[in-house]
Amino acid sequence: MPGGLASDGTDSRSGLEEIGVNLGADVDVDTGAVTLPYDRFRITNVESDILGAARSGAVAACARNKGLTWTGWDIRGGDYSASHIWHVFGPWRQQDAAKFGFMDPMSDAGLMWRGLIPKSEDYTEPTTPSTQLSQAQIEEVGSTCSSDPQAKEFAEEDLVVSSPWSDEMAQLDVAVNRDPRSLEVFDELAQCYSGQGLTFDEDFPGYVIGADRETISEDQITMAL
């Protein structure tokens, strides 16, 4: 939490450093990654895929036991080649701004799927699970097996709820944006933007008026740079 204070006003850092909890931020300019203390406790994308695969298998087993047709989800690992790039307050590296503008960084496959760049010769569309089933059949499997005890063991949402500092992290965006130190930085950033003929977006700190997080275009890239 900002200033090391927990929601009850106590020092949330007390004792943590003594037991080896890293409370610093690791900044890797070469990859564009920023790792904050809470990130070290979160479920990673790869771990999320593993949980999803396990849950898919459990749901498929449940469906078979109840005589329902279900082939499960496509459980191949996702492409996270750009997911590590820090983008909380907009682009902060020149190479990212030059490629994505203000849009959240994503893999080339993701850009192709969204039609933002031309598809390569080896590009394949993501598969959809159980395409041979009707919507009613899919809903039947969901209502029958999504709460299956074995499937629930791998429910990521249940793990997230019990993760460290989840309540504090749910309020972190608001707390950071209101912190006096943040406001001082935002004011400095707004002045820098103004010097470039841009207007700081008060509703989305780090972005400017006219920034479009859904589009990659020459204008957006120029603005981001």
Beta strands, then each sheet from edge to edge (+ up, - down):
strand 1: 26-28
strand 2: 33-35
sheet 1: 1+ 2-
end
